[in-house]
Amino acid sequence: MTDDFYGCIIVERSNIALNGDGHTIQSGYSYGIHLDHVNNVTVFNITVTSESTSIMLDKATNCRIVNNTVTESMAGITLDEAENCAILNNTISGNTYGIKLDEAENSVVEYNLIADNSRYGVELYYASDNIVRHNTIVDNGIDGIYIRGSSGNTINLQHHHVQ
């Protein structure tokens, strides 16, 4: 990106990288960035705010969300039926939900600051075989980590700072 952007970026091509170069996406639409049925996409160095979900991975595979700041959204980052994805080294704060893994599989959430979200820091909803580790999860409204209907996930609290 070469400038700040107002609106939604929909990624429908695989094997690309979206480098925000420190710029901001502000969306009044449902998503700030929507990865729609793609493979091998990396989103990095972007600040994103949205009325709904800042970064949505919808049936995406092998994607990476790295070094982003996600604020003021209903959901910060959502993996919806996504597989083999990674959410790494992001700051997710001031949302209703920080990170949502909805029916996501074999994905990793690590080295993120997940703070001051009004409901949950991380929610695993019918998610399986994911790894959540090495995150700082503090001052989230209801639960730091909420798990419902999920199985086979690894939550490593030894390397978390959870409040």
Stockholm file with secondary structure:
# STOCKHOLM 1.0

chainA/1-163         MTDDFYGCIIVERSNIALNGDGHTIQSGYSYGIHLDHVNNVTVFNITVTSESTSIMLDKATNCRIVNNTVTESMAGITLDEAENCAILNNTISGNTYGIKLDEAENSVVEYNLIADNSRYGVELYYASDNIVRHNTIVDNGIDGIYIRGSSGNTINLQHHHVQ
#=GR chainA/1-163 SS CCSCEESCEEECCSSEEEECTTCEEEESSSEEEEEESCBSEEEESCEEEESSEEEEEESCBSCEEESCEEESSSEEEEEESCBSCEEESCEEESSSEEEEEESCBSCEEESCEEECCSSEEEEEESCBSCEEESCEEESCSSEEEEEESCBSCEEEGGGCEEC
#=GC SS_cons         CCSCEESCEEECCSSEEEECTTCEEEESSSEEEEEESCBSEEEESCEEEESSEEEEEESCBSCEEESCEEESSSEEEEEESCBSCEEESCEEESSSEEEEEESCBSCEEESCEEECCSSEEEEEESCBSCEEESCEEESCSSEEEEEESCBSCEEEGGGCEEC
//
